[in-house]
Amino acid sequence: MDTPRSNLPVATAGSAPASWQQRAAALREWVAYVLDGDLARVHPADRGRMMEWQEVRTRSAMLHLFQMLAVLATVKVALVMAGAWPVAAPPLLYAGALFVLLGALAVFQLGRSRGTDALTATLFVLALLVVLVDVPGGDLAHPGVTLACLVLLPAVGVPLLVRRHTALLLGAFCIAVVGIYLLLIPQLRVQWLNVLLYLAVALVAGFKLRRARSNMSVGHLRTVESALLRANTDALTGLLNRRGWLSAARARLDAMRRDGGTACLLFIDLDHFKRFNDTHGHEAGDLALQRTGRAIRARLDGRSIAARIGGEEFVCLLPDVSLHDARRLAERLQRDLGGDTPPITFSAGLAWHRPGETLSQLMARGDRAMYKAKRAGRDRVMQDAA
Ligand SMILES: Nc1nc2c(ncn2[C@@H]2O[C@H](COP(=O)(O)OP(=O)(O)OP(=O)(O)O)[C@@H](O)[C@H]2O)c(=O)[nH]1
């Protein structure tokens, strides 16, 4: 049996690219295809799933971040309580612990419902402050806190947004700035190691997050992609199935309505297929369907859409093809399949798309023309009145 192929590109399939950047690039290509490229070939329900995927991805990144910050804050509170970490203002630390609690609640919310991104972002900033409240003086308005926040936030955020080298350069720059600043202020010197430690943790966390997000994206997209392929593809022939056809052909007609253009519908029904099965066996019948699918694919250009919409029923939408050319294409197909052993014959109906006509109306006319061909003795191509 043929490996099912569909009209969707398989950007993320094949051998796994070496680095996560390459995987992310493949991923972006695929997302661009699905979201911006030819959405015509993706069922509207899948569009919703793609959006959902993006939301899930963002949320998961936030979850990772909160987990790490919560761990940091917990360690710190434990050290303070054990007397191993002197702080100037314990009340502020306990207030910070409250923020962590709120952060944990937000994490819980993130896992459960939508629309908590603003809350989580706020809590994220507050949790960062928690890690910094022990700057001497314990004053949140202290310039050291402000500076550290200004540095830590990009230290976490930058690796998520830019390339590794740029992030490392920026990180080194931030560390240098903080180092110089802290050396210039005597009362901050005792804390500069702490701050550098946080910076290092923040940088590592940023990279880890980026990697985790990218890995998850590739894995998740592969799943979505194969689900999309399965849902829209006929497993036997690799052409679109009825679901994929309805979505793709409707979208193509919509695009024609918007941008102009014409199309022809070709409706194909294999002749006496029951007899074919009875004579040669069901397996030979399956092979005949696959051969038909291959022959159709070989004859169509990249803009045409082809599907197996029923047992031995095939349809093709041929954009910017005249009735005359569509008939020639159908006749070539007849020759392709008739020359095989055992020969396959089919009856075909042609209908030229009328302006404003829906897909069902067009298909009904194609079907009618195909039945005319059956009634006239099969193994022929008939057309509906243009
Ligand atoms: N091998 C195989 N047979 C199939 C498949 N799907 C449908 N069929 C068979 O296709 C046959 C269709 O038979 P009919 O609808 O009576 O039509 P027909 O025998 O082709 O006769 P006409 O269309 O009038 O020429 C049935 O016997 C189905 O069992 C399939 O996936 N594989």
The ligand as a Gaussian input file, in Angstrom:
#p B3LYP/6-31G(d) Opt

LIG

0 1
 N      -11.857000      -2.702000      -2.923000
 C      -12.630000      -1.728000      -2.486000
 N      -13.910000      -1.633000      -2.877000
 C      -14.659000      -0.613000      -2.435000
 C      -14.156000       0.366000      -1.572000
 N      -15.134000       1.257000      -1.303000
 C      -16.238000       0.836000      -1.984000
 N      -15.952000      -0.295000      -2.668000
 C      -16.844000      -1.088000      -3.513000
 O      -17.237000      -0.334000      -4.640000
 C      -18.447000      -0.949000      -5.119000
 C      -19.338000       0.145000      -5.675000
 O      -20.396000      -0.498000      -6.255000
 P      -21.628000       0.253000      -6.878000
 O      -21.915000       1.516000      -6.123000
 O      -22.748000      -0.752000      -6.978000
 O      -21.175000       0.724000      -8.287000
 P      -20.434000      -0.054000      -9.438000
 O      -20.370000      -1.523000      -9.237000
 O      -19.111000       0.632000      -9.634000
 O      -21.354000       0.230000     -10.660000
 P      -21.493000       1.565000     -11.466000
 O      -21.049000       2.698000     -10.599000
 O      -22.947000       1.660000     -11.781000
 O      -20.641000       1.437000     -12.665000
 C      -19.059000      -1.701000      -3.976000
 O      -19.048000      -3.081000      -4.268000
 C      -18.132000      -1.423000      -2.804000
 O      -17.946000      -2.562000      -1.980000
 C      -12.803000       0.249000      -1.144000
 O      -12.267000       1.063000      -0.393000
 N      -12.068000      -0.795000      -1.610000

